[in-house]
Amino acid sequence: MLDGHRFLFTERTDSQGRSSVMPYLPLTLTNGSLSTEAIALLDTGASVNVLPYEIGLQLGAVWQEQTVPIQLSGNLALNEARGLVLSGEVAPFSPVLLAFA
């Protein structure tokens, strides 16, 4: 049997005062010796994991050195994206490699 863990839906308010309840997931991302804590939106229907540019910078990613272009769709289709593989950990589970655009 697989071990499981429940994560509650969390209410967040944006800068314009609008509130939403979404399945957010606390996540530790690591690139080499650099780590950062992040809150990820759990989207089981997504075809790609999107990493905010600023979080990549915090983890020491040099975007110009990433060589794998990623074609995004939807409202992100006009944005340039490149692939980046990071270690991700959701407590209490072991770290896994995650591919991001």
WOLINHU-V636718 format. One record per backbone hydrogen bond with DSSP energy under -0.5 kcal/mol. CO is the residue of the C=O (numbers start at 1). NH is the residue of the N-H. E is the energy in kcal/mol with one decimal. If there is no record, write none. Layout:
CO,NH,E  CO,NH,E
This chain:
10,22,-2.2  12,20,-2.4  14,17,-2.0  18,14,-2.6  20,12,-2.7  20,22,-0.6  22,10,-3.0  22,24,-1.5  23,42,-2.9  25,40,-3.0  27,29,-0.6  27,38,-3.0  28,89,-2.2  29,36,-2.1  30,87,-2.5  31,34,-1.9  34,31,-2.8  36,29,-2.6  38,27,-2.8  38,40,-0.5  40,25,-3.0  40,42,-0.6  41,43,-0.8  42,44,-0.5  43,46,-1.7  48,50,-0.5  49,51,-0.5  49,101,-2.7  50,52,-0.5  52,55,-0.6  52,56,-1.8  53,57,-2.0  54,58,-2.1  55,59,-1.5  56,61,-2.7  57,60,-1.9  61,63,-0.8  62,65,-2.0  63,66,-1.3  67,69,-0.8  68,83,-3.1  70,72,-0.7  73,76,-1.4  74,77,-1.6  76,79,-2.0  81,70,-2.5  84,86,-0.5  84,100,-3.0  86,98,-3.4  87,30,-2.6  88,96,-2.5  89,28,-2.6  89,91,-0.6  90,93,-3.0  96,88,-3.3  98,86,-2.6  100,84,-2.2  101,82,-0.6
